[in-house]
């Protein structure tokens, strides 16, 4: 069984923006991973905003979707209660909607790993107590606040 990669905002932005401090790191990992990488619309929204804000091209996000390198595989409407519960649990962190969706996605697949730069994923747990398998975290950044 193939491990499904759940894509977070940090590696997506770093891969698409050559000026990002983690671009080389993200590109190296990106080449080793098999598409499609799964994500959610909140991650894509954050990435598009950050790319526009910091000199990247938000259109590149759509190109990855069209080429099926990245695939949206989460319907928030069907998981709103669980996502809300996660956001309440990690309110002090605080947990973004994108992160809560990724944690929920990790609960739905038996063999998933989150591709992230966000240290908060070391704190988050799936199914209450299970460590979430991670890919990445070269710089251990926290999300842009």
Backbone as JSON Lines, residues from 0, in Angstrom:
{"i":0,"aa":"X","n":[0.85,-1.2,0.0],"ca":[0.0,0.0,0.0],"c":[0.88,1.24,0.0]}
{"i":1,"aa":"X","n":[0.54,2.2,-0.82],"ca":[1.29,3.44,-0.96],"c":[0.91,4.41,0.14]}
{"i":2,"aa":"X","n":[1.93,5.03,0.73],"ca":[1.67,6.05,1.75],"c":[1.14,7.3,1.05]}
{"i":3,"aa":"X","n":[0.04,7.82,1.56],"ca":[-0.52,9.05,1.01],"c":[0.14,10.24,1.68]}
{"i":4,"aa":"X","n":[0.55,11.19,0.88],"ca":[1.19,12.41,1.38],"c":[0.14,13.5,1.47]}
{"i":5,"aa":"X","n":[0.03,14.07,2.66],"ca":[-0.89,15.18,2.91],"c":[-0.07,16.46,2.9]}
{"i":6,"aa":"X","n":[-0.33,17.32,1.96],"ca":[0.48,18.51,1.69],"c":[0.01,19.72,2.49]}
{"i":7,"aa":"X","n":[0.93,20.29,3.25],"ca":[0.67,21.51,4.02],"c":[1.13,22.73,3.22]}
{"i":8,"aa":"X","n":[0.79,23.89,3.71],"ca":[1.08,25.15,3.04],"c":[2.57,25.42,2.87]}
{"i":9,"aa":"X","n":[3.37,25.23,3.93],"ca":[4.78,25.58,3.89],"c":[5.56,24.96,2.75]}
{"i":10,"aa":"X","n":[5.53,23.63,2.6],"ca":[6.27,23.02,1.5],"c":[5.73,23.41,0.12]}
{"i":11,"aa":"X","n":[4.43,23.66,0.03],"ca":[3.86,24.07,-1.25],"c":[4.38,25.44,-1.64]}
{"i":12,"aa":"X","n":[4.36,26.38,-0.72],"ca":[4.86,27.73,-0.99],"c":[6.37,27.69,-1.27]}
{"i":13,"aa":"X","n":[7.1,26.95,-0.46],"ca":[8.56,26.87,-0.64],"c":[8.91,26.28,-2.0]}
{"i":14,"aa":"X","n":[8.18,25.28,-2.43],"ca":[8.43,24.66,-3.74],"c":[8.15,25.63,-4.87]}
{"i":15,"aa":"X","n":[7.09,26.4,-4.76],"ca":[6.68,27.28,-5.85],"c":[7.36,28.64,-5.86]}
{"i":16,"aa":"X","n":[8.02,29.01,-4.78],"ca":[8.68,30.31,-4.7],"c":[10.19,30.11,-4.54]}
{"i":17,"aa":"X","n":[10.93,30.32,-5.61],"ca":[12.38,30.09,-5.6],"c":[13.11,30.97,-4.59]}
{"i":18,"aa":"X","n":[12.48,32.05,-4.16],"ca":[13.12,32.95,-3.18],"c":[12.86,32.52,-1.74]}
{"i":19,"aa":"X","n":[12.03,31.52,-1.54],"ca":[11.75,31.02,-0.19],"c":[12.99,30.35,0.37]}
{"i":20,"aa":"X","n":[13.28,30.6,1.63],"ca":[14.48,30.03,2.28],"c":[14.48,28.5,2.26]}
{"i":21,"aa":"X","n":[13.33,27.88,2.17],"ca":[13.25,26.41,2.17],"c":[13.0,25.83,0.77]}
{"i":22,"aa":"X","n":[13.2,26.64,-0.27],"ca":[12.91,26.17,-1.63],"c":[13.72,24.93,-2.01]}
{"i":23,"aa":"X","n":[15.03,24.95,-1.8],"ca":[15.85,23.79,-2.2],"c":[15.45,22.55,-1.43]}
{"i":24,"aa":"X","n":[15.22,22.7,-0.15],"ca":[14.79,21.59,0.68],"c":[13.46,21.02,0.18]}
{"i":25,"aa":"X","n":[12.49,21.9,-0.04],"ca":[11.17,21.46,-0.49],"c":[11.25,20.79,-1.86]}
{"i":26,"aa":"X","n":[12.03,21.37,-2.75],"ca":[12.19,20.79,-4.09],"c":[12.79,19.4,-4.03]}
{"i":27,"aa":"X","n":[13.77,19.21,-3.16],"ca":[14.38,17.9,-3.0],"c":[13.39,16.85,-2.54]}
{"i":28,"aa":"X","n":[12.58,17.2,-1.56],"ca":[11.55,16.28,-1.08],"c":[10.49,16.05,-2.15]}
{"i":29,"aa":"X","n":[10.1,17.13,-2.81],"ca":[9.03,17.07,-3.81],"c":[9.38,16.03,-4.88]}
{"i":30,"aa":"X","n":[10.64,15.99,-5.29],"ca":[11.08,15.06,-6.34],"c":[11.03,13.62,-5.89]}
{"i":31,"aa":"X","n":[11.08,13.38,-4.59],"ca":[11.07,12.02,-4.06],"c":[9.66,11.5,-3.8]}
{"i":32,"aa":"X","n":[8.67,12.35,-3.84],"ca":[7.3,11.97,-3.51],"c":[6.51,11.69,-4.77]}
{"i":33,"aa":"X","n":[5.63,10.71,-4.68],"ca":[4.8,10.34,-5.83],"c":[3.47,11.07,-5.81]}
{"i":34,"aa":"X","n":[3.12,11.7,-6.93],"ca":[1.83,12.37,-7.0],"c":[0.7,11.33,-7.08]}
{"i":35,"aa":"X","n":[-0.49,11.74,-6.73],"ca":[-0.83,13.07,-6.27],"c":[-0.61,13.22,-4.77]}
{"i":36,"aa":"X","n":[-0.28,14.44,-4.37],"ca":[-0.25,14.79,-2.96],"c":[-1.65,15.31,-2.63]}
{"i":37,"aa":"X","n":[-2.16,14.9,-1.5],"ca":[-3.52,15.27,-1.12],"c":[-3.49,16.49,-0.2]}
{"i":38,"aa":"X","n":[-4.49,17.33,-0.36],"ca":[-4.57,18.52,0.48],"c":[-6.01,18.96,0.63]}
{"i":39,"aa":"X","n":[-6.2,20.15,1.14],"ca":[-7.54,20.69,1.32],"c":[-7.56,22.13,0.82]}
{"i":40,"aa":"X","n":[-8.75,22.66,0.64],"ca":[-8.89,24.0,0.07],"c":[-8.31,25.09,0.96]}
{"i":41,"aa":"X","n":[-8.3,24.89,2.27],"ca":[-7.71,25.9,3.16],"c":[-6.22,26.02,2.93]}
{"i":42,"aa":"X","n":[-5.54,24.91,2.7],"ca":[-4.11,24.95,2.39],"c":[-3.89,25.71,1.09]}
{"i":43,"aa":"X","n":[-4.69,25.43,0.09],"ca":[-4.54,26.11,-1.21],"c":[-4.8,27.6,-1.09]}
{"i":44,"aa":"X","n":[-5.77,27.97,-0.26],"ca":[-6.06,29.38,-0.04],"c":[-4.88,30.09,0.63]}
{"i":45,"aa":"X","n":[-4.34,29.47,1.7],"ca":[-3.17,30.05,2.38],"c":[-2.0,30.17,1.41]}
{"i":46,"aa":"X","n":[-1.74,29.11,0.65],"ca":[-0.6,29.12,-0.26],"c":[-0.75,30.19,-1.33]}
{"i":47,"aa":"X","n":[-1.93,30.32,-1.9],"ca":[-2.15,31.34,-2.93],"c":[-1.92,32.74,-2.36]}
{"i":48,"aa":"X","n":[-2.43,32.98,-1.17],"ca":[-2.24,34.28,-0.53],"c":[-0.76,34.56,-0.27]}
{"i":49,"aa":"X","n":[-0.06,33.57,0.32],"ca":[1.36,33.77,0.65],"c":[2.22,33.93,-0.6]}
{"i":50,"aa":"X","n":[1.91,33.2,-1.65],"ca":[2.66,33.37,-2.89],"c":[2.49,34.78,-3.44]}
{"i":51,"aa":"X","n":[1.27,35.26,-3.45],"ca":[1.02,36.62,-3.94],"c":[1.71,37.65,-3.06]}
{"i":52,"aa":"X","n":[1.68,37.43,-1.77],"ca":[2.25,38.36,-0.8],"c":[3.77,38.44,-0.87]}
{"i":53,"aa":"X","n":[4.41,37.31,-1.15],"ca":[5.87,37.25,-1.08],"c":[6.55,37.01,-2.43]}
{"i":54,"aa":"X","n":[5.9,37.4,-3.51],"ca":[6.55,37.43,-4.8],"c":[6.49,36.16,-5.62]}
{"i":55,"aa":"X","n":[5.65,35.23,-5.25],"ca":[5.48,34.04,-6.07],"c":[4.27,34.2,-6.98]}
{"i":56,"aa":"X","n":[3.94,33.17,-7.71],"ca":[2.82,33.22,-8.64],"c":[1.71,32.29,-8.17]}
{"i":57,"aa":"X","n":[0.6,32.83,-7.66],"ca":[-0.5,31.99,-7.19],"c":[-1.08,31.08,-8.28]}
{"i":58,"aa":"X","n":[-0.9,31.46,-9.53],"ca":[-1.4,30.64,-10.64],"c":[-0.74,29.27,-10.66]}
{"i":59,"aa":"X","n":[0.46,29.17,-10.11],"ca":[1.18,27.9,-10.08],"c":[0.42,26.85,-9.26]}
{"i":60,"aa":"X","n":[-0.34,27.28,-8.28],"ca":[-1.15,26.36,-7.48],"c":[-2.18,25.67,-8.38]}
{"i":61,"aa":"X","n":[-2.81,26.45,-9.26],"ca":[-3.81,25.88,-10.16],"c":[-3.17,24.95,-11.19]}
{"i":62,"aa":"X","n":[-1.97,25.28,-11.61],"ca":[-1.26,24.4,-12.55],"c":[-1.03,23.02,-11.92]}
{"i":63,"aa":"X","n":[-0.65,22.99,-10.65],"ca":[-0.43,21.71,-9.97],"c":[-1.74,20.93,-9.86]}
{"i":64,"aa":"X","n":[-2.83,21.63,-9.62],"ca":[-4.14,20.97,-9.57],"c":[-4.53,20.42,-10.94]}
{"i":65,"aa":"X","n":[-4.35,21.21,-11.96],"ca":[-4.72,20.79,-13.31],"c":[-3.87,19.61,-13.78]}
{"i":66,"aa":"X","n":[-2.62,19.56,-13.37],"ca":[-1.73,18.46,-13.76],"c":[-1.91,17.25,-12.83]}
{"i":67,"aa":"X","n":[-2.77,17.39,-11.83],"ca":[-3.08,16.34,-10.86],"c":[-1.87,15.92,-10.03]}
{"i":68,"aa":"X","n":[-0.96,16.86,-9.82],"ca":[0.17,16.65,-8.91],"c":[-0.34,16.83,-7.48]}
{"i":69,"aa":"X","n":[-1.27,17.75,-7.33],"ca":[-1.94,18.01,-6.06],"c":[-3.43,17.78,-6.28]}
{"i":70,"aa":"X","n":[-4.05,17.15,-5.3],"ca":[-5.48,16.87,-5.41],"c":[-6.18,17.23,-4.11]}
{"i":71,"aa":"X","n":[-7.28,17.95,-4.23],"ca":[-8.12,18.26,-3.07],"c":[-8.94,17.02,-2.78]}
{"i":72,"aa":"X","n":[-8.78,16.49,-1.57],"ca":[-9.48,15.23,-1.24],"c":[-10.15,15.32,0.12]}
{"i":73,"aa":"X","n":[-10.7,16.48,0.41],"ca":[-11.32,16.67,1.71],"c":[-12.53,17.58,1.56]}
{"i":74,"aa":"X","n":[-13.64,17.16,2.13],"ca":[-14.86,17.94,2.1],"c":[-15.16,18.4,3.52]}
{"i":75,"aa":"X","n":[-14.86,19.64,3.8],"ca":[-15.02,20.19,5.14],"c":[-16.45,20.04,5.64]}
{"i":76,"aa":"X","n":[-17.4,20.2,4.76],"ca":[-18.81,20.1,5.17],"c":[-19.1,18.77,5.87]}
{"i":77,"aa":"X","n":[-18.49,17.7,5.39],"ca":[-18.74,16.38,5.96],"c":[-17.93,16.11,7.23]}
{"i":78,"aa":"X","n":[-16.95,16.95,7.51],"ca":[-16.08,16.73,8.67],"c":[-16.05,17.95,9.6]}
{"i":79,"aa":"X","n":[-17.01,18.83,9.45],"ca":[-17.01,20.09,10.21],"c":[-17.0,19.87,11.72]}
{"i":80,"aa":"X","n":[-17.74,18.92,12.21],"ca":[-17.8,18.68,13.66],"c":[-16.44,18.24,14.18]}
{"i":81,"aa":"X","n":[-15.8,17.3,13.48],"ca":[-14.48,16.81,13.91],"c":[-13.42,17.9,13.81]}
{"i":82,"aa":"X","n":[-13.46,18.7,12.75],"ca":[-12.49,19.79,12.57],"c":[-12.69,20.84,13.65]}
{"i":83,"aa":"X","n":[-13.91,21.16,13.93],"ca":[-14.21,22.14,14.99],"c":[-13.69,21.66,16.34]}
{"i":84,"aa":"X","n":[-13.87,20.38,16.61],"ca":[-13.39,19.79,17.86],"c":[-11.86,19.9,17.96]}
{"i":85,"aa":"X","n":[-11.16,19.64,16.86],"ca":[-9.7,19.78,16.85],"c":[-9.29,21.22,17.11]}
{"i":86,"aa":"X","n":[-9.95,22.16,16.45],"ca":[-9.59,23.57,16.62],"c":[-9.84,24.04,18.05]}
{"i":87,"aa":"X","n":[-10.86,23.51,18.68],"ca":[-11.11,23.84,20.09],"c":[-10.04,23.24,20.99]}
{"i":88,"aa":"X","n":[-9.68,22.0,20.71],"ca":[-8.68,21.31,21.52],"c":[-7.33,22.03,21.48]}
{"i":89,"aa":"X","n":[-6.96,22.53,20.28],"ca":[-5.66,23.17,20.1],"c":[-5.76,24.68,20.0]}
{"i":90,"aa":"X","n":[-6.76,25.23,20.62],"ca":[-7.0,26.68,20.59],"c":[-5.77,27.47,21.06]}
{"i":91,"aa":"X","n":[-5.07,26.99,22.06],"ca":[-3.92,27.71,22.62],"c":[-2.71,27.66,21.7]}
{"i":92,"aa":"X","n":[-2.69,26.79,20.72],"ca":[-1.5,26.66,19.85],"c":[-1.3,27.89,18.97]}
{"i":93,"aa":"X","n":[-2.2,28.53,18.32],"ca":[-3.52,28.13,17.87],"c":[-3.43,27.28,16.6]}
{"i":94,"aa":"X","n":[-4.47,26.54,16.33],"ca":[-4.54,25.68,15.15],"c":[-5.31,26.41,14.05]}
{"i":95,"aa":"X","n":[-4.72,26.44,12.86],"ca":[-5.42,27.04,11.72],"c":[-6.43,26.04,11.17]}
{"i":96,"aa":"X","n":[-7.34,26.54,10.37],"ca":[-8.31,25.66,9.71],"c":[-7.58,24.68,8.79]}
{"i":97,"aa":"X","n":[-6.57,25.15,8.08],"ca":[-5.81,24.26,7.19],"c":[-5.17,23.12,7.97]}
{"i":98,"aa":"X","n":[-4.56,23.44,9.1],"ca":[-3.93,22.39,9.93],"c":[-4.97,21.42,10.48]}
{"i":99,"aa":"X","n":[-6.1,21.94,10.93],"ca":[-7.15,21.07,11.47],"c":[-7.65,20.11,10.39]}
{"i":100,"aa":"X","n":[-7.8,20.61,9.19],"ca":[-8.23,19.75,8.08],"c":[-7.19,18.67,7.8]}
{"i":101,"aa":"X","n":[-5.91,19.03,7.84],"ca":[-4.86,18.03,7.6],"c":[-4.83,16.97,8.7]}
{"i":102,"aa":"X","n":[-5.0,17.39,9.95],"ca":[-5.05,16.41,11.04],"c":[-6.23,15.48,10.83]}
{"i":103,"aa":"X","n":[-7.38,16.03,10.49],"ca":[-8.55,15.18,10.23],"c":[-8.3,14.25,9.05]}
{"i":104,"aa":"X","n":[-7.67,14.75,8.0],"ca":[-7.34,13.9,6.85],"c":[-6.44,12.75,7.28]}
{"i":105,"aa":"X","n":[-5.52,13.01,8.19],"ca":[-4.62,11.95,8.66],"c":[-5.37,10.89,9.46]}
{"i":106,"aa":"X","n":[-6.49,11.29,10.05],"ca":[-7.3,10.33,10.8],"c":[-8.09,9.41,9.86]}
{"i":107,"aa":"X","n":[-8.34,9.87,8.66],"ca":[-9.18,9.13,7.71],"c":[-8.42,8.09,6.92]}
{"i":108,"aa":"X","n":[-7.11,8.28,6.77],"ca":[-6.31,7.33,5.99],"c":[-5.38,6.55,6.89]}
{"i":109,"aa":"X","n":[-5.32,5.24,6.71],"ca":[-4.48,4.42,7.59],"c":[-2.98,4.63,7.39]}
{"i":110,"aa":"X","n":[-2.57,5.03,6.2],"ca":[-1.15,5.18,5.91],"c":[-0.9,6.55,5.28]}
{"i":111,"aa":"X","n":[-0.88,7.58,6.13],"ca":[-0.68,8.95,5.66],"c":[0.48,9.59,6.42]}
{"i":112,"aa":"X","n":[1.09,10.58,5.79],"ca":[2.11,11.4,6.44],"c":[1.91,12.83,5.97]}
{"i":113,"aa":"X","n":[2.08,13.78,6.87],"ca":[1.9,15.19,6.54],"c":[3.25,15.77,6.13]}
{"i":114,"aa":"X","n":[3.3,16.36,4.94],"ca":[4.49,17.03,4.41],"c":[4.39,18.49,4.86]}
{"i":115,"aa":"X","n":[5.21,18.85,5.84],"ca":[5.05,20.16,6.49],"c":[6.38,20.74,6.93]}
{"i":116,"aa":"X","n":[6.37,22.03,7.15],"ca":[7.46,22.76,7.79],"c":[7.03,23.25,9.17]}
{"i":117,"aa":"X","n":[5.81,23.01,9.53],"ca":[5.18,23.59,10.7],"c":[5.43,22.73,11.94]}
{"i":118,"aa":"X","n":[6.13,23.28,12.92],"ca":[6.42,22.57,14.17],"c":[5.18,22.19,14.96]}
{"i":119,"aa":"X","n":[4.09,22.87,14.73],"ca":[2.88,22.58,15.48],"c":[2.41,21.14,15.26]}
{"i":120,"aa":"X","n":[2.79,20.54,14.15],"ca":[2.41,19.15,13.9],"c":[3.1,18.18,14.86]}
{"i":121,"aa":"X","n":[4.14,18.64,15.57],"ca":[4.73,17.82,16.62],"c":[3.85,17.79,17.87]}
{"i":122,"aa":"X","n":[2.95,18.76,17.97],"ca":[2.04,18.85,19.11],"c":[0.71,18.17,18.8]}
{"i":123,"aa":"X","n":[0.21,18.36,17.59],"ca":[-1.08,17.8,17.22],"c":[-1.06,16.28,17.29]}
{"i":124,"aa":"X","n":[-2.21,15.71,17.61],"ca":[-2.39,14.26,17.65],"c":[-3.63,13.88,16.87]}
{"i":125,"aa":"X","n":[-3.56,12.74,16.2],"ca":[-4.74,12.23,15.52],"c":[-5.39,11.18,16.42]}
{"i":126,"aa":"X","n":[-6.67,11.07,16.31],"ca":[-7.45,10.15,17.15],"c":[-7.15,10.38,18.63]}
{"i":127,"aa":"X","n":[-6.88,11.61,18.99],"ca":[-6.68,11.96,20.4],"c":[-5.26,11.84,20.91]}
{"i":128,"aa":"X","n":[-4.56,10.73,20.6],"ca":[-3.24,10.51,21.2],"c":[-2.17,10.03,20.23]}
{"i":129,"aa":"X","n":[-2.51,9.74,19.0],"ca":[-1.54,9.17,18.07],"c":[-0.68,10.26,17.43]}
{"i":130,"aa":"X","n":[0.62,10.02,17.43],"ca":[1.56,10.92,16.75],"c":[1.26,10.87,15.25]}
{"i":131,"aa":"X","n":[1.31,12.01,14.62],"ca":[1.06,12.1,13.18],"c":[2.39,11.91,12.45]}
{"i":132,"aa":"X","n":[2.48,10.93,11.56],"ca":[3.7,10.76,10.78],"c":[3.95,12.01,9.92]}
{"i":133,"aa":"X","n":[5.2,12.45,9.9],"ca":[5.55,13.68,9.2],"c":[6.64,13.44,8.17]}
{"i":134,"aa":"X","n":[6.59,14.25,7.13],"ca":[7.66,14.33,6.15],"c":[8.13,15.77,6.24]}
{"i":135,"aa":"X","n":[9.39,15.97,6.47],"ca":[9.89,17.32,6.41],"c":[10.31,17.94,7.7]}
{"i":136,"aa":"X","n":[10.0,19.2,7.8],"ca":[10.32,20.07,8.93],"c":[11.79,20.45,8.98]}
{"i":137,"aa":"X","n":[12.39,20.75,7.86],"ca":[13.81,21.13,7.83],"c":[14.11,22.33,8.7]}
{"i":138,"aa":"X","n":[13.29,23.35,8.6],"ca":[13.56,24.57,9.36],"c":[12.68,24.67,10.59]}
{"i":139,"aa":"X","n":[11.68,23.84,10.66],"ca":[10.79,23.88,11.8],"c":[10.1,25.22,11.98]}
{"i":140,"aa":"X","n":[9.7,25.85,10.87],"ca":[9.04,27.15,10.98],"c":[7.68,27.01,11.63]}
{"i":141,"aa":"X","n":[7.28,28.08,12.21],"ca":[5.88,28.17,12.61],"c":[5.16,28.91,11.5]}
{"i":142,"aa":"X","n":[3.88,28.75,11.44],"ca":[3.13,29.38,10.34],"c":[3.23,30.89,10.43]}
{"i":143,"aa":"X","n":[3.01,31.52,9.3],"ca":[2.98,32.98,9.24],"c":[1.77,33.46,10.05]}
{"i":144,"aa":"X","n":[1.99,34.38,10.95],"ca":[0.88,34.9,11.75],"c":[0.71,36.36,11.47]}
